[in-house]
Amino acid sequence: MKYLITGATGHLGQKVLNQLLALVDAQSVTAAVHTPSKAAHLTEQGINVVASDYLNVDIMTKAFADQDVVIYIPSKTYNVLQRITEFENSIKAMQLAQVPSVIFVSFYADQENNPFTMSPYYAYAPRKLATSGLNYAVVKNSLYADPLVPYLPELIERQALIYPVGDQAMNFITLADSAKAIANLAVKPELRDQGQVYTLTQTHSLTMPELGQIMSTVTGHHIGYAPVSNQEFAQIYAEEGDGDELASMYAAGALGLFDQTTTDFETITGTQPESMADFLKRSYHAE
Ligand SMILES: NC(=O)c1ccc[n+]([C@@H]2O[C@H](COP(=O)([O-])OP(=O)(O)OC[C@H]3O[C@@H](n4cnc5c(N)ncnc54)[C@H](OP(=O)(O)O)[C@@H]3O)[C@@H](O)[C@H]2O)c1
């Protein structure tokens, strides 16, 4: 079997690549990369690297030829129309290359009433796959736990989480666990190719006071919960360039749309996902 990963140099893509290399022969794995200079280390390790561009059907068709499973990790653009164009191009290339099996990596923000900026994309993509004639499975990630680690020093200073989600709980998954599930799904044909939809979550959703309590225990500093308004949240993170988009995401959280818990991680991997407490304990190192 030959496996190709798109977005292979990204945060998630690198981890999926490594998980896959732990399961199958390196010769059967190909990293499809957008910026070749970011993949020099992969070439040095003897990993197959091909050029890929979601805006170029010909390049992708060449990259996907003769592959058995394509793991598609989208770009991170917040421009909905561009992301849809990238996906339309990618589907066309997969059809031209007659890719036998596709794993689409998605996000659990696809409900009809979801106000997250990217929810139109996450609602559209599985329907596009369903009409494509391709064999596929969808893996929806919950919120990544990983960005919470570099956020801890700020939270210690604030002495509180400020997400504008009120009493609602949200569920998370680590990048490592997401990658583990995606790689396992790739090598288990009995679990894919039938339009299955998996949602990767930890075993418990957390309210913000519960998350703050875990963070307090791990860091030794009190981190409570003092939510700001959605508008304030957008303003506080405006300088980082995605304040509005993040605020729209937590508006979905405030509607309870991220309070989803499934056993899909266990179904795919046969193991339990790492808990938030264990993950933060393992990852947090006080300065
Ligand atoms: N669940 C969550 O909480 C959460 C959080 C953040 C992101 N996400 C989503 O998860 C996915 C992966 O996130 P990530 O953090 O791994 O993102 P990332 O590090 O930005 O990786 C995205 C990858 O896509 C590649 N790419 C960008 N434009 C491309 C194009 N035109 N053609 C081909 N490849 C292209 C990038 O390559 P270059 O760098 O070379 O352009 C990169 O390798 C994204 O879709 C993102 O929206 C989810």
The ligand as an SDF file (V2000), in Angstrom:
LIG
                    3D

 48 52  0  0  0  0  0  0  0  0999 V2000
   -8.8170   21.5530   15.6840 N   0  0  0  0  0  0  0  0  0  0  0  0
   -8.2500   22.7190   15.9320 C   0  0  0  0  0  0  0  0  0  0  0  0
   -8.3100   23.2780   17.0390 O   0  0  0  0  0  0  0  0  0  0  0  0
   -7.4580   23.3700   14.8640 C   0  0  0  0  0  0  0  0  0  0  0  0
   -6.5600   24.3860   15.2180 C   0  0  0  0  0  0  0  0  0  0  0  0
   -5.7840   24.9280   14.2200 C   0  0  0  0  0  0  0  0  0  0  0  0
   -5.9260   24.4980   12.9200 C   0  0  0  0  0  0  0  0  0  0  0  0
   -6.8200   23.5340   12.6000 N   0  0  0  0  0  0  0  0  0  0  0  0
   -6.9570   23.0350   11.2060 C   0  0  0  0  0  0  0  0  0  0  0  0
   -6.1750   21.8500   11.0780 O   0  0  0  0  0  0  0  0  0  0  0  0
   -5.5010   21.8230    9.8150 C   0  0  0  0  0  0  0  0  0  0  0  0
   -4.0160   21.6210   10.0330 C   0  0  0  0  0  0  0  0  0  0  0  0
   -3.5380   22.5900   10.9440 O   0  0  0  0  0  0  0  0  0  0  0  0
   -2.0090   22.8190   11.1630 P   0  0  0  0  0  0  0  0  0  0  0  0
   -1.8470   23.5390   12.4380 O   0  0  0  0  0  0  0  0  0  0  0  0
   -1.2620   21.5410   10.9110 O   0  0  0  0  0  0  0  0  0  0  0  0
   -1.7400   23.8390    9.9470 O   0  0  0  0  0  0  0  0  0  0  0  0
   -0.3380   24.2350    9.3070 P   0  0  0  0  0  0  0  0  0  0  0  0
    0.7690   23.9560   10.2440 O   0  0  0  0  0  0  0  0  0  0  0  0
   -0.5040   25.6170    8.7410 O   0  0  0  0  0  0  0  0  0  0  0  0
   -0.2560   23.1970    8.0950 O   0  0  0  0  0  0  0  0  0  0  0  0
   -0.9760   23.3710    6.9110 C   0  0  0  0  0  0  0  0  0  0  0  0
   -0.2110   22.7050    5.7930 C   0  0  0  0  0  0  0  0  0  0  0  0
   -0.8940   22.9860    4.5590 O   0  0  0  0  0  0  0  0  0  0  0  0
    0.0820   23.3920    3.5990 C   0  0  0  0  0  0  0  0  0  0  0  0
   -0.5110   24.2710    2.5940 N   0  0  0  0  0  0  0  0  0  0  0  0
   -0.8920   25.5700    2.7360 C   0  0  0  0  0  0  0  0  0  0  0  0
   -1.3380   26.0490    1.5660 N   0  0  0  0  0  0  0  0  0  0  0  0
   -1.2120   25.0320    0.6680 C   0  0  0  0  0  0  0  0  0  0  0  0
   -1.4800   24.9240   -0.7300 C   0  0  0  0  0  0  0  0  0  0  0  0
   -1.9630   25.9450   -1.4680 N   0  0  0  0  0  0  0  0  0  0  0  0
   -1.2170   23.7390   -1.3270 N   0  0  0  0  0  0  0  0  0  0  0  0
   -0.7270   22.6960   -0.6360 C   0  0  0  0  0  0  0  0  0  0  0  0
   -0.4600   22.7280    0.6830 N   0  0  0  0  0  0  0  0  0  0  0  0
   -0.6980   23.9080    1.3190 C   0  0  0  0  0  0  0  0  0  0  0  0
    1.1340   24.1190    4.4090 C   0  0  0  0  0  0  0  0  0  0  0  0
    2.3490   24.1790    3.6740 O   0  0  0  0  0  0  0  0  0  0  0  0
    3.1990   25.5600    3.6490 P   0  0  0  0  0  0  0  0  0  0  0  0
    3.4830   25.9050    5.0840 O   0  0  0  0  0  0  0  0  0  0  0  0
    4.4130   25.1930    2.8720 O   0  0  0  0  0  0  0  0  0  0  0  0
    2.3200   26.5820    2.9650 O   0  0  0  0  0  0  0  0  0  0  0  0
    1.2210   23.2210    5.6380 C   0  0  0  0  0  0  0  0  0  0  0  0
    2.0810   22.1310    5.4220 O   0  0  0  0  0  0  0  0  0  0  0  0
   -5.8380   23.1560    9.1360 C   0  0  0  0  0  0  0  0  0  0  0  0
   -6.8470   22.9280    8.1680 O   0  0  0  0  0  0  0  0  0  0  0  0
   -6.3820   24.0260   10.2280 C   0  0  0  0  0  0  0  0  0  0  0  0
   -7.3780   24.9280    9.8030 O   0  0  0  0  0  0  0  0  0  0  0  0
   -7.5680   22.9540   13.5550 C   0  0  0  0  0  0  0  0  0  0  0  0
  1  2  1  0
  2  3  2  0
  2  4  1  0
  4  5  1  0
  4 48  2  0
  5  6  2  0
  6  7  1  0
  7  8  2  0
  8  9  1  0
  8 48  1  0
  9 10  1  0
  9 46  1  0
 10 11  1  0
 11 12  1  0
 11 44  1  0
 12 13  1  0
 13 14  1  0
 14 15  2  0
 14 16  1  0
 14 17  1  0
 17 18  1  0
 18 19  2  0
 18 20  1  0
 18 21  1  0
 21 22  1  0
 22 23  1  0
 23 24  1  0
 23 42  1  0
 24 25  1  0
 25 26  1  0
 25 36  1  0
 26 27  1  0
 26 35  1  0
 27 28  2  0
 28 29  1  0
 29 30  1  0
 29 35  2  0
 30 31  1  0
 30 32  2  0
 32 33  1  0
 33 34  2  0
 34 35  1  0
 36 37  1  0
 36 42  1  0
 37 38  1  0
 38 39  2  0
 38 40  1  0
 38 41  1  0
 42 43  1  0
 44 45  1  0
 44 46  1  0
 46 47  1  0
M  CHG  2   8   1  16  -1
M  END
$$$$
